[in-house]
Amino acid sequence: MTQVLNRNVLVLNKHWMAIHVCSVKRAVTLLYQDLARVVTDDYEVIDFNSWRDMSRFADGDVIHTPSYPLLVPEVILLRRCNKLPKHYVKFNRRNIYQRDNFTCQYCGSVLPRYELTIDHVVPRSRGGRSTWANVVLACIQCNAIKGDQLPSECSMHIIRKPREPHWSMLMYRPLLEEEHTLWRKFIDVAYWNVTLEE
């Protein structure tokens, strides 16, 4: 039961844009409080009472309450929220790994997380800062070769110049990895239609 309550539910704002992912527990709470509606495969919007009634006859994962079974929703639509996704990307390890696609930016090897390090292009000992434009992923071997030098000093070249990623790339990639087919109806549209930076 706990595992089901912690599964992911896609959250749409009132304009049907994907803005967040929450737990089933949170989604059911929002439904019960009449702050959200369930969205079905055919884009029907259903309130809590109707969803509860449908749950008695439908197939799928359910939460068993003392009084009735309740289907686990995949997508909910917030009734009043105009919120849009944040248009900035946090500078953190997870986002650096996603930006560089788990690829050493010196040799091009795609490796598991534990075989990659974060390298400062201009080393910190030489005034380099921890910014999007100065950090790249490097495999352990390339990072050892580069050491405390600039890439040009050790005949190494960066495959892709580091820069801050576009917010949509990092927001939608994890969502696309989810197994919910209904999610793709909302994520694919947002992912492919977003304006890219020049």
N, CA and C atoms as a LAMMPS dump frame, in Angstrom:
ITEM: TIMESTEP
0
ITEM: NUMBER OF ATOMS
594
ITEM: BOX BOUNDS ff ff ff
-5.0000000000000000e+02 5.0000000000000000e+02
-5.0000000000000000e+02 5.0000000000000000e+02
-5.0000000000000000e+02 5.0000000000000000e+02
ITEM: ATOMS id mol type element x y z
1 1 1 N 0.824 -1.202 0
2 1 2 C 0 0 0
3 1 3 C 0.867 1.264 0
4 2 1 N 1.89 1.299 0.852
5 2 2 C 2.776 2.462 0.918
6 2 3 C 3.451 2.705 -0.416
7 3 1 N 3.847 1.618 -1.096
8 3 2 C 4.502 1.747 -2.386
9 3 3 C 3.57 2.405 -3.409
10 4 1 N 2.307 2.02 -3.409
11 4 2 C 1.329 2.611 -4.333
12 4 3 C 1.119 4.08 -4.012
13 5 1 N 1.015 4.426 -2.743
14 5 2 C 0.786 5.822 -2.342
15 5 3 C 1.951 6.731 -2.699
16 6 1 N 3.143 6.169 -2.85
17 6 2 C 4.321 6.975 -3.178
18 6 3 C 4.62 7.04 -4.677
19 7 1 N 3.83 6.36 -5.499
20 7 2 C 4.05 6.423 -6.944
21 7 3 C 3.793 7.833 -7.469
22 8 1 N 4.286 8.111 -8.666
23 8 2 C 4.181 9.439 -9.245
24 8 3 C 2.879 9.663 -10.001
25 9 1 N 2.353 10.873 -9.867
26 9 2 C 1.18 11.327 -10.608
27 9 3 C 1.576 12.643 -11.286
28 10 1 N 1.262 12.76 -12.574
29 10 2 C 1.568 13.987 -13.309
30 10 3 C 0.53 15.046 -12.962
31 11 1 N 1.004 16.272 -12.698
32 11 2 C 0.121 17.382 -12.337
33 11 3 C 0.108 18.394 -13.479
34 12 1 N -1.094 18.747 -13.933
35 12 2 C -1.271 19.757 -14.978
36 12 3 C -1.859 21.017 -14.361
37 13 1 N -1.471 22.192 -14.886
38 13 2 C -2.139 23.404 -14.432
39 13 3 C -3.467 23.535 -15.175
40 14 1 N -4.228 24.592 -14.908
41 14 2 C -5.562 24.669 -15.498
42 14 3 C -5.53 24.891 -17.007
43 15 1 N -4.343 25.17 -17.545
44 15 2 C -4.173 25.309 -18.991
45 15 3 C -3.667 24.012 -19.624
46 16 1 N -3.682 22.926 -18.867
47 16 2 C -3.313 21.577 -19.309
48 16 3 C -1.817 21.456 -19.624
49 17 1 N -0.99 22.241 -18.948
50 17 2 C 0.462 22.124 -19.089
51 17 3 C 1.019 21.322 -17.924
52 18 1 N 1.946 20.401 -18.214
53 18 2 C 2.609 19.629 -17.161
54 18 3 C 3.499 20.56 -16.358
55 19 1 N 3.257 20.622 -15.038
56 19 2 C 4.035 21.534 -14.206
57 19 3 C 4.744 20.857 -13.05
58 20 1 N 4.354 19.611 -12.74
59 20 2 C 4.892 19.017 -11.524
60 20 3 C 4.584 17.523 -11.508
61 21 1 N 5.23 16.823 -10.61
62 21 2 C 4.913 15.423 -10.32
63 21 3 C 4.723 15.338 -8.815
64 22 1 N 3.642 14.672 -8.393
65 22 2 C 3.406 14.504 -6.958
66 22 3 C 3.134 13.034 -6.673
67 23 1 N 3.008 12.692 -5.41
68 23 2 C 2.716 11.312 -5.021
69 23 3 C 1.225 11.034 -5.179
70 24 1 N 0.873 9.771 -5.252
71 24 2 C -0.534 9.374 -5.307
72 24 3 C -1.257 9.902 -4.064
73 25 1 N -0.601 9.812 -2.925
74 25 2 C -1.2 10.29 -1.674
75 25 3 C -1.584 11.762 -1.784
76 26 1 N -0.677 12.586 -2.302
77 26 2 C -0.954 14.02 -2.47
78 26 3 C -2.048 14.241 -3.512
79 27 1 N -2.016 13.492 -4.596
80 27 2 C -3.012 13.637 -5.661
81 27 3 C -4.412 13.328 -5.135
82 28 1 N -4.546 12.242 -4.374
83 28 2 C -5.855 11.87 -3.823
84 28 3 C -6.344 12.944 -2.845
85 29 1 N -5.436 13.51 -2.076
86 29 2 C -5.797 14.594 -1.158
87 29 3 C -6.339 15.789 -1.936
88 30 1 N -5.655 16.174 -3.011
89 30 2 C -6.111 17.297 -3.842
90 30 3 C -7.475 17.007 -4.466
91 31 1 N -7.687 15.763 -4.884
92 31 2 C -8.982 15.37 -5.458
93 31 3 C -10.083 15.475 -4.405
94 32 1 N -9.815 14.923 -3.238
95 32 2 C -10.804 14.913 -2.172
96 32 3 C -11.17 16.332 -1.739
97 33 1 N -10.187 17.236 -1.736
98 33 2 C -10.432 18.625 -1.339
99 33 3 C -11.029 19.458 -2.471
100 34 1 N -11.317 18.829 -3.6
101 34 2 C -11.91 19.482 -4.771
102 34 3 C -10.984 20.555 -5.362
103 35 1 N -9.667 20.352 -5.213
104 35 2 C -8.687 21.271 -5.797
105 35 3 C -8.173 20.759 -7.133
106 36 1 N -8.516 19.503 -7.462
107 36 2 C -8.039 18.894 -8.709
108 36 3 C -9.083 17.917 -9.222
109 37 1 N -8.902 17.526 -10.484
110 37 2 C -9.742 16.528 -11.134
111 37 3 C -8.831 15.483 -11.766
112 38 1 N -9.342 14.271 -11.93
113 38 2 C -8.601 13.215 -12.619
114 38 3 C -8.789 13.409 -14.116
115 39 1 N -7.715 13.203 -14.88
116 39 2 C -7.789 13.251 -16.343
117 39 3 C -7.658 11.814 -16.847
118 40 1 N -8.576 11.402 -17.731
119 40 2 C -8.581 10.036 -18.257
120 40 3 C -7.906 9.977 -19.62
121 41 1 N -7.784 8.765 -20.164
122 41 2 C -7.159 8.56 -21.474
123 41 3 C -7.834 9.344 -22.589
124 42 1 N -9.14 9.546 -22.481
125 42 2 C -9.85 10.28 -23.532
126 42 3 C -10.099 11.736 -23.133
127 43 1 N -9.255 12.268 -22.245
128 43 2 C -9.256 13.666 -21.817
129 43 3 C -10.509 14.062 -21.04
130 44 1 N -11.214 13.104 -20.5
131 44 2 C -12.357 13.416 -19.664
132 44 3 C -11.841 13.868 -18.305
133 45 1 N -12.509 14.851 -17.723
134 45 2 C -12.119 15.39 -16.424
135 45 3 C -13.166 14.933 -15.399
136 46 1 N -12.686 14.274 -14.332
137 46 2 C -13.601 13.624 -13.39
138 46 3 C -13.326 14.085 -11.963
139 47 1 N -14.389 14.443 -11.243
140 47 2 C -14.24 14.862 -9.85
141 47 3 C -14.101 13.633 -8.937
142 48 1 N -13.843 13.888 -7.665
143 48 2 C -13.565 12.804 -6.729
144 48 3 C -14.716 11.806 -6.617
145 49 1 N -15.951 12.296 -6.446
146 49 2 C -17.088 11.39 -6.249
147 49 3 C -17.31 10.492 -7.465
148 50 1 N -17.204 11.062 -8.653
149 50 2 C -17.362 10.259 -9.872
150 50 3 C -16.218 9.26 -10.009
151 51 1 N -15.013 9.687 -9.654
152 51 2 C -13.845 8.8 -9.716
153 51 3 C -14.007 7.63 -8.74
154 52 1 N -14.516 7.942 -7.559
155 52 2 C -14.77 6.899 -6.562
156 52 3 C -15.797 5.896 -7.098
157 53 1 N -16.857 6.393 -7.725
158 53 2 C -17.885 5.508 -8.277
159 53 3 C -17.336 4.649 -9.418
160 54 1 N -16.517 5.243 -10.279
161 54 2 C -15.916 4.507 -11.392
162 54 3 C -14.954 3.431 -10.892
163 55 1 N -14.311 3.7 -9.791
164 55 2 C -13.295 2.79 -9.252
165 55 3 C -13.855 1.423 -8.888
166 56 1 N -15.138 1.349 -8.583
167 56 2 C -15.75 0.071 -8.206
168 56 3 C -15.77 -0.926 -9.363
169 57 1 N -15.819 -0.408 -10.59
170 57 2 C -15.994 -1.275 -11.761
171 57 3 C -14.777 -1.338 -12.67
172 58 1 N -13.79 -0.509 -12.443
173 58 2 C -12.65 -0.404 -13.357
174 58 3 C -11.514 -1.342 -12.962
175 59 1 N -10.68 -1.646 -13.951
176 59 2 C -9.47 -2.43 -13.707
177 59 3 C -8.297 -1.476 -13.511
178 60 1 N -7.312 -1.906 -12.772
179 60 2 C -6.117 -1.095 -12.563
180 60 3 C -5.707 -1.139 -11.106
181 61 1 N -4.656 -0.398 -10.798
182 61 2 C -4.17 -0.332 -9.421
183 61 3 C -5.148 0.459 -8.568
184 62 1 N -5.463 -0.068 -7.404
185 62 2 C -6.411 0.606 -6.521
186 62 3 C -5.839 0.764 -5.115
187 63 1 N -6.371 1.745 -4.433
188 63 2 C -6.115 1.945 -3.011
189 63 3 C -7.37 1.435 -2.314
190 64 1 N -7.214 0.558 -1.346
191 64 2 C -8.373 0.023 -0.63
192 64 3 C -8.576 0.818 0.65
193 65 1 N -9.663 1.579 0.67
194 65 2 C -10.03 2.3 1.887
195 65 3 C -11.016 1.416 2.656
196 66 1 N -11.358 1.752 3.884
197 66 2 C -12.329 0.944 4.625
198 66 3 C -13.715 0.896 3.959
199 67 1 N -14.06 1.935 3.183
200 67 2 C -15.401 2.014 2.604
201 67 3 C -15.485 1.66 1.125
202 68 1 N -14.402 1.899 0.373
203 68 2 C -14.475 1.699 -1.066
204 68 3 C -13.068 1.597 -1.655
205 69 1 N -12.945 0.964 -2.839
206 69 2 C -11.662 0.985 -3.546
207 69 3 C -11.566 2.295 -4.331
208 70 1 N -10.362 2.763 -4.541
209 70 2 C -10.153 3.995 -5.299
210 70 3 C -9.03 3.769 -6.297
211 71 1 N -9.334 3.933 -7.572
212 71 2 C -8.318 3.779 -8.609
213 71 3 C -7.186 4.783 -8.398
214 72 1 N -5.981 4.384 -8.733
215 72 2 C -4.83 5.27 -8.639
216 72 3 C -4.81 6.147 -9.899
217 73 1 N -4.89 7.453 -9.743
218 73 2 C -4.86 8.326 -10.924
219 73 3 C -3.449 8.435 -11.497
220 74 1 N -3.353 8.631 -12.807
221 74 2 C -2.048 8.86 -13.445
222 74 3 C -1.794 10.339 -13.655
223 75 1 N -2.876 11.086 -13.975
224 75 2 C -2.758 12.516 -14.272
225 75 3 C -3.893 13.245 -13.572
226 76 1 N -3.552 14.383 -12.947
227 76 2 C -4.59 15.233 -12.367
228 76 3 C -4.46 16.641 -12.941
229 77 1 N -5.571 17.338 -12.96
230 77 2 C -5.643 18.705 -13.469
231 77 3 C -6.032 19.611 -12.31
232 78 1 N -5.179 20.578 -11.995
233 78 2 C -5.495 21.512 -10.912
234 78 3 C -6.59 22.466 -11.391
235 79 1 N -7.526 22.775 -10.545
236 79 2 C -8.682 23.58 -10.949
237 79 3 C -8.38 25.059 -11.045
238 80 1 N -7.482 25.576 -10.222
239 80 2 C -7.281 27.025 -10.187
240 80 3 C -5.853 27.478 -10.471
241 81 1 N -4.954 26.594 -10.657
242 81 2 C -3.531 26.944 -10.759
243 81 3 C -3.149 27.44 -12.156
244 82 1 N -2.578 28.654 -12.209
245 82 2 C -2.049 29.215 -13.463
246 82 3 C -0.544 29.042 -13.554
247 83 1 N 0.051 28.464 -12.532
248 83 2 C 1.503 28.348 -12.416
249 83 3 C 2.11 27.703 -13.663
250 84 1 N 3.25 28.235 -14.077
251 84 2 C 4.008 27.667 -15.181
252 84 3 C 5.288 27.059 -14.626
253 85 1 N 5.91 26.14 -15.373
254 85 2 C 7.178 25.579 -14.89
255 85 3 C 8.217 26.68 -14.689
256 86 1 N 9.085 26.482 -13.706
257 86 2 C 10.159 27.453 -13.478
258 86 3 C 11.056 27.513 -14.709
259 87 1 N 11.49 28.716 -15.043
260 87 2 C 12.298 28.885 -16.241
261 87 3 C 13.777 29.073 -15.933
262 88 1 N 14.219 28.479 -14.876
263 88 2 C 15.641 28.468 -14.58
264 88 3 C 16.005 27.072 -14.108
265 89 1 N 17.275 26.77 -14.182
266 89 2 C 17.745 25.449 -13.803
267 89 3 C 18.667 25.59 -12.605
268 90 1 N 18.401 24.827 -11.555
269 90 2 C 19.276 24.848 -10.384
270 90 3 C 20.646 24.305 -10.764
271 91 1 N 21.658 24.95 -10.253
272 91 2 C 23.021 24.488 -10.461
273 91 3 C 23.32 23.453 -9.387
274 92 1 N 23.161 22.17 -9.729
275 92 2 C 23.443 21.103 -8.784
276 92 3 C 24.006 19.885 -9.532
277 93 1 N 24.509 18.925 -8.791
278 93 2 C 25.15 17.747 -9.392
279 93 3 C 24.21 16.999 -10.33
280 94 1 N 22.985 16.782 -9.886
281 94 2 C 22.035 16.026 -10.708
282 94 3 C 21.854 16.676 -12.076
283 95 1 N 21.693 17.994 -12.095
284 95 2 C 21.461 18.688 -13.356
285 95 3 C 22.711 18.746 -14.234
286 96 1 N 23.886 18.761 -13.619
287 96 2 C 25.127 18.711 -14.411
288 96 3 C 25.225 17.353 -15.106
289 97 1 N 24.922 16.282 -14.38
290 97 2 C 24.959 14.941 -14.977
291 97 3 C 23.938 14.822 -16.109
292 98 1 N 22.764 15.382 -15.911
293 98 2 C 21.749 15.324 -16.963
294 98 3 C 22.143 16.182 -18.163
295 99 1 N 22.667 17.373 -17.907
296 99 2 C 23.079 18.246 -19.009
297 99 3 C 24.108 17.559 -19.895
298 100 1 N 25.101 16.929 -19.273
299 100 2 C 26.172 16.287 -20.031
300 100 3 C 25.844 14.845 -20.403
301 101 1 N 24.633 14.419 -20.088
302 101 2 C 24.125 13.106 -20.506
303 101 3 C 25.038 11.95 -20.078
304 102 1 N 25.593 12.057 -18.863
305 102 2 C 26.453 11.01 -18.298
306 102 3 C 27.617 10.678 -19.24
307 103 1 N 28.148 11.711 -19.907
308 103 2 C 29.199 11.553 -20.904
309 103 3 C 30.423 12.368 -20.503
310 104 1 N 31.599 11.728 -20.52
311 104 2 C 32.845 12.454 -20.273
312 104 3 C 33.012 13.468 -21.398
313 105 1 N 33.193 14.711 -21.048
314 105 2 C 33.281 15.769 -22.059
315 105 3 C 34.683 15.89 -22.661
316 106 1 N 35.593 14.998 -22.277
317 106 2 C 36.925 14.983 -22.868
318 106 3 C 37.114 13.8 -23.816
319 107 1 N 36.689 12.603 -23.405
320 107 2 C 36.892 11.421 -24.255
321 107 3 C 35.604 10.899 -24.894
322 108 1 N 34.454 11.374 -24.417
323 108 2 C 33.18 10.963 -25.006
324 108 3 C 32.595 9.671 -24.468
325 109 1 N 33.193 9.087 -23.453
326 109 2 C 32.68 7.831 -22.885
327 109 3 C 31.396 8.081 -22.098
328 110 1 N 30.39 7.262 -22.35
329 110 2 C 29.153 7.299 -21.573
330 110 3 C 29.31 6.278 -20.458
331 111 1 N 29.222 6.766 -19.22
332 111 2 C 29.558 5.924 -18.071
333 111 3 C 28.513 6.034 -16.972
334 112 1 N 28.498 5.06 -16.056
335 112 2 C 27.615 5.194 -14.893
336 112 3 C 28.082 6.343 -14.002
337 113 1 N 27.175 6.833 -13.197
338 113 2 C 27.44 8 -12.347
339 113 3 C 28.706 7.854 -11.513
340 114 1 N 28.932 6.68 -10.926
341 114 2 C 30.073 6.504 -10.024
342 114 3 C 31.425 6.524 -10.746
343 115 1 N 31.434 6.455 -12.074
344 115 2 C 32.697 6.522 -12.824
345 115 3 C 32.941 7.899 -13.42
346 116 1 N 32.112 8.861 -13.053
347 116 2 C 32.255 10.226 -13.559
348 116 3 C 32.518 11.19 -12.417
349 117 1 N 33.238 12.25 -12.727
350 117 2 C 33.503 13.305 -11.755
351 117 3 C 33.126 14.639 -12.388
352 118 1 N 33.009 15.647 -11.556
353 118 2 C 32.761 16.997 -12.067
354 118 3 C 34.09 17.725 -12.095
355 119 1 N 34.47 18.162 -13.293
356 119 2 C 35.756 18.83 -13.485
357 119 3 C 35.544 20.318 -13.725
358 120 1 N 36.384 21.125 -13.122
359 120 2 C 36.389 22.561 -13.394
360 120 3 C 37.318 22.792 -14.583
361 121 1 N 36.792 23.334 -15.674
362 121 2 C 37.597 23.578 -16.872
363 121 3 C 38.775 24.472 -16.511
364 122 1 N 38.494 25.593 -15.882
365 122 2 C 39.552 26.414 -15.285
366 122 3 C 39.584 25.998 -13.821
367 123 1 N 40.649 25.323 -13.389
368 123 2 C 40.697 24.79 -12.025
369 123 3 C 40.46 25.854 -10.956
370 124 1 N 39.858 25.454 -9.866
371 124 2 C 39.586 26.396 -8.782
372 124 3 C 40.875 26.998 -8.234
373 125 1 N 41.946 26.215 -8.253
374 125 2 C 43.226 26.735 -7.754
375 125 3 C 43.769 27.855 -8.635
376 126 1 N 43.193 27.995 -9.827
377 126 2 C 43.631 29.05 -10.753
378 126 3 C 42.526 30.083 -10.968
379 127 1 N 41.617 30.153 -10.005
380 127 2 C 40.572 31.18 -10.057
381 127 3 C 39.278 30.736 -10.724
382 128 1 N 39.196 29.481 -11.116
383 128 2 C 37.973 28.989 -11.75
384 128 3 C 36.831 28.911 -10.748
385 129 1 N 35.651 29.202 -11.23
386 129 2 C 34.481 29.21 -10.35
387 129 3 C 33.575 28.026 -10.65
388 130 1 N 32.712 27.718 -9.71
389 130 2 C 31.732 26.645 -9.89
390 130 3 C 30.484 27.25 -10.532
391 131 1 N 30.494 27.31 -11.863
392 131 2 C 29.377 27.848 -12.633
393 131 3 C 29.081 26.912 -13.792
394 132 1 N 27.901 27.078 -14.4
395 132 2 C 27.53 26.259 -15.552
396 132 3 C 28.591 26.319 -16.645
397 133 1 N 29.192 27.484 -16.859
398 133 2 C 30.145 27.658 -17.95
399 133 3 C 31.54 27.131 -17.628
400 134 1 N 31.769 26.663 -16.407
401 134 2 C 33.11 26.219 -16.039
402 134 3 C 33.18 24.789 -15.518
403 135 1 N 32.077 24.05 -15.53
404 135 2 C 32.137 22.663 -15.075
405 135 3 C 31.632 21.722 -16.158
406 136 1 N 32.281 20.562 -16.238
407 136 2 C 31.879 19.503 -17.166
408 136 3 C 32.069 18.161 -16.473
409 137 1 N 31.414 17.146 -17.001
410 137 2 C 31.66 15.796 -16.507
411 137 3 C 32.943 15.266 -17.128
412 138 1 N 33.701 14.548 -16.339
413 138 2 C 34.931 13.922 -16.83
414 138 3 C 35.04 12.54 -16.189
415 139 1 N 35.487 11.578 -16.98
416 139 2 C 35.719 10.26 -16.394
417 139 3 C 36.916 10.382 -15.456
418 140 1 N 37.076 9.419 -14.59
419 140 2 C 38.14 9.472 -13.586
420 140 3 C 39.508 9.572 -14.257
421 141 1 N 39.694 8.822 -15.352
422 141 2 C 40.985 8.825 -16.033
423 141 3 C 41.291 10.191 -16.664
424 142 1 N 40.331 10.76 -17.382
425 142 2 C 40.558 12.073 -18
426 142 3 C 40.782 13.156 -16.949
427 143 1 N 40.047 13.071 -15.844
428 143 2 C 40.211 14.068 -14.795
429 143 3 C 41.598 13.964 -14.168
430 144 1 N 42.12 12.739 -14.037
431 144 2 C 43.471 12.55 -13.491
432 144 3 C 44.527 13.1 -14.444
433 145 1 N 44.323 12.901 -15.753
434 145 2 C 45.278 13.421 -16.746
435 145 3 C 45.267 14.944 -16.739
436 146 1 N 44.075 15.525 -16.699
437 146 2 C 43.956 16.983 -16.745
438 146 3 C 44.496 17.609 -15.467
439 147 1 N 44.141 17.022 -14.341
440 147 2 C 44.643 17.527 -13.062
441 147 3 C 44.346 18.995 -12.851
442 148 1 N 45.405 19.748 -12.557
443 148 2 C 45.279 21.166 -12.22
444 148 3 C 45.673 22.054 -13.41
445 149 1 N 45.407 21.569 -14.618
446 149 2 C 45.786 22.313 -15.82
447 149 3 C 44.553 22.776 -16.587
448 150 1 N 44.779 23.693 -17.514
449 150 2 C 43.739 24.046 -18.475
450 150 3 C 43.722 22.957 -19.544
451 151 1 N 42.594 22.703 -20.2
452 151 2 C 42.563 21.664 -21.237
453 151 3 C 43.624 21.86 -22.321
454 152 1 N 43.862 23.095 -22.71
455 152 2 C 44.851 23.363 -23.762
456 152 3 C 46.277 23.012 -23.322
457 153 1 N 46.561 23.079 -22.039
458 153 2 C 47.893 22.779 -21.529
459 153 3 C 48.205 21.295 -21.52
460 154 1 N 47.194 20.454 -21.597
461 154 2 C 47.43 19.011 -21.598
462 154 3 C 46.863 18.363 -22.864
463 155 1 N 46.689 19.175 -23.917
464 155 2 C 46.213 18.709 -25.232
465 155 3 C 44.874 17.975 -25.157
466 156 1 N 43.977 18.485 -24.333
467 156 2 C 42.629 17.92 -24.236
468 156 3 C 41.646 18.935 -24.797
469 157 1 N 40.569 18.42 -25.371
470 157 2 C 39.568 19.304 -25.954
471 157 3 C 38.198 18.935 -25.387
472 158 1 N 37.405 19.949 -25.103
473 158 2 C 36.056 19.721 -24.588
474 158 3 C 35.13 19.454 -25.768
475 159 1 N 34.383 18.365 -25.68
476 159 2 C 33.479 17.971 -26.758
477 159 3 C 32.385 19.011 -26.967
478 160 1 N 31.749 19.436 -25.887
479 160 2 C 30.672 20.421 -25.996
480 160 3 C 30.908 21.514 -24.972
481 161 1 N 30.948 22.738 -25.451
482 161 2 C 31.196 23.877 -24.573
483 161 3 C 30.141 23.914 -23.468
484 162 1 N 30.573 23.999 -22.204
485 162 2 C 29.602 23.996 -21.11
486 162 3 C 28.815 25.302 -21.045
487 163 1 N 27.508 25.168 -20.805
488 163 2 C 26.653 26.331 -20.613
489 163 3 C 25.408 25.902 -19.846
490 164 1 N 24.667 26.862 -19.367
491 164 2 C 23.455 26.548 -18.619
492 164 3 C 22.443 25.903 -19.557
493 165 1 N 21.875 24.765 -19.159
494 165 2 C 20.903 24.104 -20.027
495 165 3 C 19.564 24.82 -20.023
496 166 1 N 18.795 24.603 -21.074
497 166 2 C 17.451 25.158 -21.132
498 166 3 C 16.589 24.413 -20.122
499 167 1 N 15.739 25.1 -19.405
500 167 2 C 14.929 24.505 -18.336
501 167 3 C 14.082 23.342 -18.824
502 168 1 N 13.564 23.405 -20.048
503 168 2 C 12.654 22.358 -20.521
504 168 3 C 13.365 21.022 -20.688
505 169 1 N 14.632 21.052 -21.08
506 169 2 C 15.385 19.815 -21.276
507 169 3 C 15.458 19.012 -19.973
508 170 1 N 15.732 19.69 -18.885
509 170 2 C 15.891 18.988 -17.614
510 170 3 C 14.56 18.69 -16.936
511 171 1 N 13.545 19.484 -17.221
512 171 2 C 12.253 19.208 -16.601
513 171 3 C 11.581 17.998 -17.232
514 172 1 N 11.586 17.913 -18.546
515 172 2 C 10.801 16.888 -19.215
516 172 3 C 11.52 15.565 -19.4
517 173 1 N 12.855 15.537 -19.388
518 173 2 C 13.566 14.267 -19.583
519 173 3 C 13.188 13.219 -18.537
520 174 1 N 13.207 13.534 -17.221
521 174 2 C 12.816 12.503 -16.249
522 174 3 C 11.359 12.077 -16.421
523 175 1 N 10.501 12.999 -16.814
524 175 2 C 9.098 12.654 -17.001
525 175 3 C 8.914 11.693 -18.162
526 176 1 N 9.711 11.869 -19.213
527 176 2 C 9.594 10.991 -20.373
528 176 3 C 10.054 9.572 -20.057
529 177 1 N 10.849 9.413 -18.993
530 177 2 C 11.326 8.086 -18.613
531 177 3 C 10.273 7.298 -17.835
532 178 1 N 9.216 7.963 -17.382
533 178 2 C 8.145 7.269 -16.664
534 178 3 C 7.418 6.324 -17.618
535 179 1 N 6.807 5.292 -17.067
536 179 2 C 6.148 4.282 -17.874
537 179 3 C 4.684 4.586 -18.164
538 180 1 N 4.157 5.666 -17.637
539 180 2 C 2.75 5.996 -17.843
540 180 3 C 2.509 6.451 -19.277
541 181 1 N 1.707 5.719 -20.024
542 181 2 C 1.43 6.104 -21.407
543 181 3 C 0.595 7.376 -21.473
544 182 1 N -0.285 7.588 -20.503
545 182 2 C -1.105 8.797 -20.492
546 182 3 C -0.247 10.051 -20.339
547 183 1 N 0.839 9.953 -19.601
548 183 2 C 1.719 11.105 -19.413
549 183 3 C 2.231 11.626 -20.744
550 184 1 N 2.562 10.733 -21.665
551 184 2 C 3.161 11.128 -22.938
552 184 3 C 2.262 12.066 -23.736
553 185 1 N 0.965 11.951 -23.56
554 185 2 C 0.04 12.835 -24.273
555 185 3 C 0.257 14.29 -23.881
556 186 1 N 0.713 14.524 -22.664
557 186 2 C 0.906 15.88 -22.18
558 186 3 C 2.369 16.309 -22.233
559 187 1 N 3.269 15.389 -21.976
560 187 2 C 4.691 15.733 -21.948
561 187 3 C 5.245 15.899 -23.351
562 188 1 N 4.928 15.003 -24.269
563 188 2 C 5.468 15.088 -25.63
564 188 3 C 5.118 16.415 -26.285
565 189 1 N 3.884 16.86 -26.135
566 189 2 C 3.468 18.122 -26.739
567 189 3 C 4.282 19.271 -26.168
568 190 1 N 4.41 19.317 -24.843
569 190 2 C 5.167 20.392 -24.206
570 190 3 C 6.642 20.324 -24.579
571 191 1 N 7.194 19.121 -24.627
572 191 2 C 8.616 18.95 -24.91
573 191 3 C 8.968 19.395 -26.334
574 192 1 N 8.161 18.993 -27.306
575 192 2 C 8.485 19.283 -28.702
576 192 3 C 8.086 20.678 -29.152
577 193 1 N 7.196 21.341 -28.437
578 193 2 C 6.745 22.66 -28.864
579 193 3 C 7.38 23.822 -28.114
580 194 1 N 8.243 23.534 -27.162
581 194 2 C 8.873 24.611 -26.403
582 194 3 C 9.892 25.346 -27.274
583 195 1 N 9.999 26.658 -27.113
584 195 2 C 10.949 27.467 -27.862
585 195 3 C 12.356 27.197 -27.357
586 196 1 N 13.283 26.949 -28.268
587 196 2 C 14.67 26.666 -27.889
588 196 3 C 15.496 27.942 -27.903
589 197 1 N 16.541 27.944 -27.1
590 197 2 C 17.478 29.075 -27.107
591 197 3 C 18.318 29.01 -28.371
592 198 1 N 18.736 30.176 -28.83
593 198 2 C 19.611 30.21 -30.008
594 198 3 C 21.042 29.933 -29.618
